[in-house]
Amino acid sequence: MKPASGDPRRHLSTSPFKPPPPARPAERFSVNDQVTHDRHGLGLVISVEDEIAVIVDFGSRQERITTPFNKLYKL
């Protein structure tokens, strides 16, 4: 059996199945951006760690949120 490769599967144009949606570009945050998080609420970005994580001040606490930023949205 061949090992699975890291290449994405190609989509055949005659296939009855829809192709996968294109990957959404990662959101970029900078210091002093106002953001909202699904669990923590409104906050302010206070630090950015090389596109790996952001530290957000939510008022009562500070949270380090790593990529992908699925629940974090810029306002």
BELVENHU-V449900 format. One line per field, one symbol per residue. ss: DSSP state (H for helix, E for strand, - for the rest). psi: psi as a letter, one per 40 degrees, with the letter a starting at -180 (. if undefined). burial: + if it has 24 or more other ideal C-beta (glycine too) atoms within 12 Angstrom, else -. A space follows every 10 residues. Layout:
ss = ???
psi = ???
burial = ???
//
This chain:
ss = ---------- ---------- ---------- ---EEEE--- EEEEEEEEE- --EEEEE--- -EEEEE---- -EEE-
psi = hiihieiiii hhdeheiiii iihhihhhii iehhiiidde aiihheihgf ediihhhece ihihhiiigd ehhh.
burial = ---------- ---------- --------+- --+-+-+--- --++++-+-- ---+++++-- --+-+---+- -+---
//
